[in-house]
Amino acid sequence: MTIEEATLRVRELTEKLDRWTYEYYVLDNPSVSDAEFDRHMNELILIEEKFPELRKKTSPTQRVGGMVQDAFKKIPHKRLMLSLGNAFNEDDIRDFDRKVREALGVDVVDYVGEVKIDGLGMSLVYDAGELQYCVTRGDGNMGEDVTSNVITIPSIPLRVKEKRPFEVRGEIYMPKASLEKLNKIREANGEPLLANARNAAAGSIRQLDPKIAASRGLEGFWYYLVNAREIGKNIHHEALDYLDELGFRTNHERRVLHGVEEVLAYIEEYTAKRESLDYDIDGLVIKVDDISEYDVLGYTAKTPKWAIAYKFPPLEVSTKLLDIFLSVGRTGRITPNAVLSPVRVQGSLVQRATLNNEDFIKEKGLMIGDEVILRKAADVIPEVVRPLKERRTGAERPFIMSETCPECGQPLTKVQGLHYCLNQECPSRKIEGIVHYCSRDAMDIDGMGSAIIEELFGEGFIKDIPDIYDLYQHEQEIRELDGWGEKAVGNLLKAIEDSKQKSLEKLLFGLGIKEVGSKTAKILCRYYKNLDDYFHLSQEDLEKIDGIGPIAAQHIISFFNDPNKRDLIEKLRNKGVNFEYLGTDNIDVTNYFYGKTVVLTGALVRYTRNELTSILEGIGAKVAGSVSKKTDVVIAGSDAGSKLVKAQELGIKVMDEEEAISHLSSLRGI
């Protein structure tokens, strides 16, 4: 076979396989047998092996999973991926409708109602009729390129008839049946079960090995053609119909709704129907149908004004309170936790729930052995609502708060209704402190999550934070543990070594000083740039810093005067951990933004909002989240909303990104 013949045959096979895949996975109406499909797929694989230059990233053969990746690269969104405002009841929906009608000057508005898939937000970008890349929502400005994982989902079209550039947004999710099947396999292999479909989907898409994503039975629904008007679609439901024509899998539970009364009827119908669907939904989305009216309605800083998400009320279920156990946090705080008879709540299998403290248990009147009502607070956190006292049998027993720590056996101290273990050598406190030190906002040691740390602690390889930097001495022993290999250990040791060069603010936060969060740590480091400076600070020195109050100052001084903490710091010094602030050491106090309070709003082009925040803070500006009389400057990108309006009302200086960059351009490295 010549290269010319191979090229022609690849084109023929690709067209057939694309069509058959669409028929099978989207239409649920296959026109060929599995054997016929497999025969053509195998032929394409053989041709691509012989002529690798003909293998495209969007080839049907790549759906089974390509090469393992080292990491996901970042990709900026062409247009912001905004979140939606929330409605929780009929009044909220009527208020939304009233504002839309008033803004448009009409009596009745047509909406489209859609089910809100509980999955992972995703954007697909096409050009010249081919899928270019798939990117996660991320922070709305910047996402991660997960193309190699997303294309393993057979229903996603790799090629379309539309040749103009366009972007489609939707949700990757795991069907209930896929989660059930996956958990059966994990149970048989002795692996922990996946708690819910949403986390399972997100975890699958973020696997570096696409073959894992391919094995998880994921699916996708696509609900928004971003640049619909550019390709002649001015009505939202017609744009969705067009996505159907292009081969996308859209959700047909959608409905055009004429006026707010039909919206409310739709909400009532699907509140009852939600559990019967074969995928999890956490609400409904109501969008204005006429896309041309979106510009009139506009946006707030974070949300469009032409759409709203109706959140279902929490589902309450009953289960049994089997026991109550105590856990120990890194500060020594003791938290009672409920052990529950496993029950599914809004897509999650719940077996544990925090009970906050001893007084919480008393106020609720809970007894071990009670039947209790359980729900998810804010659709996320399992919450024990109340006991069903009428179902008591007499076998229930009261909870008695321990007087000693469950881990180290030392006496507990009660302070303002909370119990604490004050033993700094308590194993649980040690583990939680190490977890905090390794976390993303602290030293960001990739691979050192809580489960790994507990395992290494249990094996005796680490007992305190400085021991992290001696793990290389146990390299061979770690490799011999279940689930570890040469590459995994190598990556972990490299991440540990790299953490030595982190800037001081990361270390300050990682040390776990009370009242010193990541933002406070950055503020401190712009004034005191070497860790040794902190041993000599007074209360007065610290309170002079804008953003440092008297309580935080007391905790900082107490930390650096503690002999145990001094010993910890000296050990980290000996391990080669950086003690210097690596930000802008010599701030030019004459720069335009120095000492000013700045607010960012709208979509930026050159920088993400996080990047520009970091730059501004590094040159002495204070970046705030809301506009007030204390605001000096508002930097407004496109689609700026209420913050821009408020700044104009208050007469605050407003500049666009280009003007802001012109002020920064004279600064080195900006």
Phi, psi and omega in degrees: 000127178279167179297325179295316179295320180296319180300315179296317182292323177299318179298317180296314181295320180298316179299317180295312183295322176299315181295316181293323177297317178298315180299319185283312190267334181258311181275344184055041183214072184293144179253354177228162179284163176300322181296319179295316178300312182297323180298316179291321178297316180296323177297317179297320178300315181296318179296317180294329176292323180283324180235076185300338179292345179270352182277115177264160177293340178260017177294145175304335181290341183278353181292340181279353179111126181265215183287149174293135182262158176276326181192169177262131177278155180273141177227128177286142176287140177296323174226145183308138170265093184280155171273171180255149171290158185249145170236141185240352183202180182298320180300319179297319180293317179295324179293318176301312180298318180300315181296321179295314182296319180294320180293326182268346180069038180231166181269328183223140180239141173271130179242168168241126176264133180223148175286144183263103184292134179269084184215213183245118181299139185214148176238132177248129182246127182241150173204142180055031176081008181231147176294127181266311178195163178236130186226138179289165179296320183060229180265012182094331176265319187224133177235187181248139179283108182241032185305314185298333178275319184293324182288354174285350178277112190299331185284349182277121182290133177271335178225145180223164181282339179285117184267344179287152178297137174204164181230135178241136178241150181188208188222128170271133183216167176248118177301154180303321181295323179294319179296317180298316179296315181297318181292328176296319178294316181295321179297318179295331180269003180073021180265154178295144181284149176281131190289320183207164186292325182296309180296324179296319179294313181298317179295324180293317182292334181265013173287137179284342177260109182300336180296330177292314177301320182296334184272356192268357178068039181283161176218174178215146169240141184241124193234004184206118172269104192300311182256049183303315184296330181292340178245026169083019179246110184254356179241130187299314183292333175288326176295321177294321176298323179293323175299322174303315180299324181283351178104009178279152179267101178259164184267121185268015168280000181287161182202138173282130186237124181265099177087168189291330181294321176291327175298313181295324177293322177297317179298315180298318181298314186276342171297323178280331189270345192305320184287343182277347180286154182269019175213159182276134169236145181246012178166197178229153177244131179246120182237143170298133186283327183276105184295330182295343180272355182298322180294324179293317183287321174076201188219152163272188180296331187238343189223149172284148179271358182260007179211155177210149178257121174273122181265128179297146173296150182303135174279131179255134178231161177253146177205180184254136174275100186282325184193171174228125178238160182256139173242158184241123178273176184293335177274357182094359181293135180262126181239123173287141180229139180276134168261118188246151169297125188308133181212145180270127179231114178049049174090352181246142172272114186254128177231350181223153173204139178287145177245015171066291182196177183299320182295325178300316181295319180293318181296323179284341182071035184279142173230146178294128184104352179294148159281131184231158173267131182236143173212175176256117176291129182054031179063015185231304191265123177299133184226127174279118187274309184192160173274153173265084187298331181292347181261005182293145182249350185100350179274352182290155179224148182287154174275130178245118182295131179293149176267353182232158180293133181292344182260313186250349177080003180283153180299144177270152177243133180259125180229116178051047176083356181246142179262142181227145166262120183267003180283109183292347178264008179299128183305318181295319177297321179298312182298313181296325177294322178292319178301315180297316181300323184272354187293166188301316182284347177261241186278355171050056179269099183297132180099348180258065175277177186299320181295318179295317181296318177299320180294313181292326177293316180297328179281351179086009182281332176225139176234346180203171185305313182299335181295341177305321186278001174251007183297335179301335179290342181250020186306311183293321180295322180292320179302331184278352178285154179300133176085359180255148176218178184299316182293317181298315180294319179299317179296320180296312182295325177294318179298322178296315181296318180297329183295339180298337184261009179294153180290159188304324184297330178291319178294316180303315179293319182295335180290345174077036178287130180303139178072005178249093174275185184295323180290318178298322179299320178295318179299314180301318187288342176283345178257318182234107197261001177228138185301330180295336179298331188285346179286345189242009184279148176254168176302319181296317179303314185287321183288347175287342183278126178297122181106353178249114180267178184296324181292314178299319180300317179299317181294323179295313180296317180299319181298311185282350174265354180283120181303324179295320179290324176297320178296318177301314181296320179295322177296319178294324177299315181293338178277354178091018179286135181294135178250006185257148172282125185258011177281204180284104186285323184246086182287131175282105185290352177270357181293152189304321188270353184301127177078358182270151173265121187241140175239134177257140178211151179082180184272127178262162184250303186287321181239153166284165181297321179295320180295315181292325175301314181298318179297313182296316178296327180290342178251016171098009176272159173250119182263119182253161182268346182219157181272133176214182179296340180277352180288134178264321186218140170244124175261115188248122172269196179288157180058030177294145187241238190294330179295320178296316180300315182294321178299318180294321178297324182272357180072029181276145179301126177240133176225155176273177184297322182298317179293321178299317181294326178296326177288332182273340191298334181279352182271135183298132174085000181264000000 
